[in-house]
Amino acid sequence: MKPIAFLAALSVSGLLSACGTDTFLGRAEESCVKYPTPEARANCEQRHRQALSDFNKQQEQDKKAQREADREAPAKPNVLCFKRQPSGELVCPN
């Protein structure tokens, strides 16, 4: 294969891979910059802020519920603990 044809094929494949869904250009579809009017951009940014706010609130609720569940759960005895025969010392792994 000629070097020029190889370089052309390489550059074309690089440009095509840049248009994939998990690249910068693919993720730009999800941004608000693509909207041409300021009103549409503001509306998009408001929706994104609301979605982020809802997500953060849900995370806080989940963390709070997990802390309450951990507090209410009875402490389980560690089944890996054992008592040394000569000294009678209770040994548990960290």
Residue pairs with C-beta under 8 A, 6 or more apart in sequence:
17 23
18 24
18 25
19 25
19 26
20 26
28 34
32 41
32 44
32 45
32 48
33 41
35 41
35 43
35 44
78 92
78 93
80 92
80 93
81 90
81 91
81 92
81 93
82 90
82 91
83 89
83 90
83 91
84 91
